[in-house]
Amino acid sequence: MIVVGGGVLGLSTALELVRRGVGDVHVIERSHPGEGSSGRSVGMVETQYFRADDIEARVYGRRYYDSVSAEHGLQFSACGYLRLGSSRTDLETFEKSVDVQRGFGVTDAYVLSADEIAGRWPQLVTDDRVGGLFGASDGHIDGYEFCTIAARLITSGGGRVSVNNELLGATLGSDGRWSLDTTRGRFEADVVVNAAGAWAARVGDLLGAPAPLHPQLHGAVTMDLRNPVEPLLPFVMDYVPDSGTDGVYFRSERAGQLIAGLHTDEGVHEPVSPDVKLRRVGDDEIERVLTLMAERLHVVDDLSVSGSWQGIYPMSPDHRPVVGRHPDQPTVVCALGTGGSGIQLAPAVGLVAAEAVLEARPTFAWSRTWAPDRLTADTPPRPIS
Ligand SMILES: Cc1cc2nc3c(=O)[nH]c(=O)nc-3n(C[C@H](O)[C@H](O)[C@H](O)COP(=O)(O)OP(=O)(O)OC[C@H]3O[C@@H](n4cnc5c(N)ncnc54)[C@H](O)[C@@H]3O)c2cc1C
C-alpha cells in the first residue's frame, strides 16, 4: 500500500490504515511531511458550517485533533471562531447550524447578536452586521506540527514514511499490482492512494486515474499593532459559504499581532499551476485585506504589515473533497481536493479513504458523496452562484 503525498490528507490516511492493522503502509513524499499546503495554512479547525455532512466531518476532525493533542502533545489553541452574518437569512441559517451541531454533540456553538459581539470584542465594527455564529472552543493547530507527529506515529506503528522521494511513473501489471518508479527506486503496491495535494492532477495522470483540480493561490498576512488590544480577537470570518465571493478573516496571534487573509470555499480565484512560485503576498492583495479589515475593525489605523506567505488551496471543480476508489482505476484511492479546509477535514478524509482502501463499511452515511466518480477529467469548475 503506497500513499503518494505526506501532507495532512496522506498522513491521516496512512495513520488510519496503520491503526487498523495494515502492515505495509508506505508514504512517499517528494519533499518532507508538511512541506506542501499543510505547512502553509493558518490551521483553523472549526465546525461553523451549515450542511449536516460538512458539520459532521468537521466535528469528527475537531475531536480527532483533541485526542492527538491529549495523547501526543499537538498544540491546539482554542481561540474561538466567529462567522459574521449580514442578513436575517444568515441568522436563520446560523440557528439551524447550531441545532445540527447539537445533534452531533457540539454544545458550545451559539448565535450572537451584533450588540453581543460588540460587547465582547469592542474592536469589531458590527453596525452593518446582524450577528454571528460563534464556536467557543474552536481553534487552530499548526499543520506542520501535526504532519510531524503523524509521520512519527505511522513509523512507530510499523509503517514507513520516505522523504525526498518523488513519484515519477507508474505501471499496472497484469497481476493487478502497481510498480511505482520514484526518485528512490521502484516500489510495488496493491493499492495506491493519491494524496498529492495541489499536484494530485499530475499524479492522477501518472496513474491513469484523472483527478481534475483547480488549485488557488492564497496568502496570509501578519500585522503588528502599535497599541496592543485586549480582549484577544477570536478567528473572525467575514465570509458566508456559497455567497459567491470571498471575504476577509483575521484573528489575534497575541495582543500585539493579528493574522489575516482572504478566504473562499468557491471558485472565485483564478486557477494556478501547482508549481507556481510561492512568494510574499502581493501589494494588491494586501491592500484588499486592509480595505476589508478597515470595514470590520476600529483599530486598523494602528496596523502595520510585518510578514506574509503564500500557499495553495487544492480545490476540486465542485469545491468538495474527492475521496474514494477511482472509477477508471479501482486500485487507486483519491484523498484530495479539500481547498481551504484541508486541515479541519483531514481526519474525516483519512477515515473515508482508509475505509475505501479496505472496502470497509463506511462510518459516515454520506461518504459516497465524496466519491471521485462524480467528476471527469474535463469537469468544468462550478459556476459562481
Ligand atoms: C494560506 C492558507 C491558509 C489555510 N488555512 C486553512 C485553515 O485555516 N484551515 C484548514 O482546514 N485549511 C486551511 N488551508 C488549506 C489546507 O492547508 C489544505 O487544504 C491542506 O493542507 C491540503 O493538504 P494535502 O495533504 O491535500 O496537500 P499538501 O499538504 O500539499 O500535501 C501534498 C504533498 O504531496 C507531495 N507530492 C506532490 N507530488 C508528489 C509526487 N509526485 N511524489 C511524492 N510526493 C508528492 C507534496 O510534496 C506535498 O507535501 C489553508 C491553506 C492556505 C494556503
Ligand as a Chemical Component Dictionary entry (heavy atoms), coordinates in Angstrom:
data_LIG
# 
_chem_comp.id                   LIG 
_chem_comp.type                 NON-POLYMER 
_chem_comp.pdbx_formal_charge   0 
_chem_comp.three_letter_code    LIG 
# 
loop_
_chem_comp_atom.comp_id 
_chem_comp_atom.atom_id 
_chem_comp_atom.alt_atom_id 
_chem_comp_atom.type_symbol 
_chem_comp_atom.charge 
_chem_comp_atom.model_Cartn_x 
_chem_comp_atom.model_Cartn_y 
_chem_comp_atom.model_Cartn_z 
_chem_comp_atom.pdbx_ordinal 
LIG C1  C1  C 0 -2.837 30.414 3.328  1  
LIG C2  C2  C 0 -3.615 29.148 3.611  2  
LIG C3  C3  C 0 -4.431 29.094 4.745  3  
LIG C4  C4  C 0 -5.149 27.913 5.023  4  
LIG N1  N1  N 0 -5.889 27.868 6.170  5  
LIG C5  C5  C 0 -6.577 26.737 6.469  6  
LIG C6  C6  C 0 -7.319 26.662 7.674  7  
LIG O1  O1  O 0 -7.344 27.611 8.479  8  
LIG N2  N2  N 0 -7.999 25.513 7.950  9  
LIG C7  C7  C 0 -7.999 24.462 7.077  10 
LIG O2  O2  O 0 -8.673 23.465 7.364  11 
LIG N3  N3  N 0 -7.293 24.500 5.914  12 
LIG C8  C8  C 0 -6.590 25.617 5.595  13 
LIG N4  N4  N 0 -5.873 25.674 4.423  14 
LIG C9  C9  C 0 -5.982 24.571 3.459  15 
LIG C10 C10 C 0 -5.073 23.409 3.801  16 
LIG O3  O3  O 0 -3.760 23.868 4.049  17 
LIG C11 C11 C 0 -5.079 22.392 2.627  18 
LIG O4  O4  O 0 -6.392 22.062 2.253  19 
LIG C12 C12 C 0 -4.369 21.113 3.046  20 
LIG O5  O5  O 0 -3.100 21.398 3.594  21 
LIG C13 C13 C 0 -4.227 20.155 1.859  22 
LIG O6  O6  O 0 -3.494 19.033 2.319  23 
LIG P1  P1  P 0 -2.956 17.944 1.289  24 
LIG O7  O7  O 0 -2.412 16.841 2.112  25 
LIG O8  O8  O 0 -4.037 17.630 0.292  26 
LIG O9  O9  O 0 -1.841 18.711 0.447  27 
LIG P2  P2  P 0 -0.311 19.050 0.775  28 
LIG O10 O10 O 0 -0.126 19.473 2.169  29 
LIG O11 O11 O 0 0.146  19.990 -0.285 30 
LIG O12 O12 O 0 0.404  17.653 0.630  31 
LIG C14 C14 C 0 0.637  17.052 -0.631 32 
LIG C15 C15 C 0 2.048  16.505 -0.630 33 
LIG O13 O13 O 0 2.234  15.731 -1.805 34 
LIG C16 C16 C 0 3.606  15.833 -2.152 35 
LIG N5  N5  N 0 3.737  15.431 -3.558 36 
LIG C17 C17 C 0 3.247  16.065 -4.643 37 
LIG N6  N6  N 0 3.570  15.384 -5.762 38 
LIG C18 C18 C 0 4.275  14.299 -5.362 39 
LIG C19 C19 C 0 4.879  13.232 -6.058 40 
LIG N7  N7  N 0 4.850  13.124 -7.408 41 
LIG N8  N8  N 0 5.550  12.293 -5.336 42 
LIG C20 C20 C 0 5.611  12.351 -3.985 43 
LIG N9  N9  N 0 5.035  13.368 -3.284 44 
LIG C21 C21 C 0 4.380  14.324 -3.962 45 
LIG C22 C22 C 0 3.927  17.292 -1.903 46 
LIG O14 O14 O 0 5.306  17.497 -1.721 47 
LIG C23 C23 C 0 3.097  17.598 -0.648 48 
LIG O15 O15 O 0 3.870  17.523 0.536  49 
LIG C24 C24 C 0 -5.091 26.815 4.129  50 
LIG C25 C25 C 0 -4.276 26.877 3.006  51 
LIG C26 C26 C 0 -3.527 28.015 2.746  52 
LIG C27 C27 C 0 -2.651 28.051 1.532  53 
# 
loop_
_chem_comp_bond.comp_id 
_chem_comp_bond.atom_id_1 
_chem_comp_bond.atom_id_2 
_chem_comp_bond.value_order 
_chem_comp_bond.pdbx_ordinal 
LIG C1  C2  SING 1  
LIG C2  C3  SING 2  
LIG C2  C26 DOUB 3  
LIG C3  C4  DOUB 4  
LIG C4  N1  SING 5  
LIG C4  C24 SING 6  
LIG N1  C5  DOUB 7  
LIG C5  C6  SING 8  
LIG C5  C8  SING 9  
LIG C6  O1  DOUB 10 
LIG C6  N2  SING 11 
LIG N2  C7  SING 12 
LIG C7  O2  DOUB 13 
LIG C7  N3  SING 14 
LIG N3  C8  DOUB 15 
LIG C8  N4  SING 16 
LIG N4  C9  SING 17 
LIG N4  C24 SING 18 
LIG C9  C10 SING 19 
LIG C10 O3  SING 20 
LIG C10 C11 SING 21 
LIG C11 O4  SING 22 
LIG C11 C12 SING 23 
LIG C12 O5  SING 24 
LIG C12 C13 SING 25 
LIG C13 O6  SING 26 
LIG O6  P1  SING 27 
LIG P1  O7  DOUB 28 
LIG P1  O8  SING 29 
LIG P1  O9  SING 30 
LIG O9  P2  SING 31 
LIG P2  O10 DOUB 32 
LIG P2  O11 SING 33 
LIG P2  O12 SING 34 
LIG O12 C14 SING 35 
LIG C14 C15 SING 36 
LIG C15 O13 SING 37 
LIG C15 C23 SING 38 
LIG O13 C16 SING 39 
LIG C16 N5  SING 40 
LIG C16 C22 SING 41 
LIG N5  C17 SING 42 
LIG N5  C21 SING 43 
LIG C17 N6  DOUB 44 
LIG N6  C18 SING 45 
LIG C18 C19 SING 46 
LIG C18 C21 DOUB 47 
LIG C19 N7  SING 48 
LIG C19 N8  DOUB 49 
LIG N8  C20 SING 50 
LIG C20 N9  DOUB 51 
LIG N9  C21 SING 52 
LIG C22 O14 SING 53 
LIG C22 C23 SING 54 
LIG C23 O15 SING 55 
LIG C24 C25 DOUB 56 
LIG C25 C26 SING 57 
LIG C26 C27 SING 58 
# 
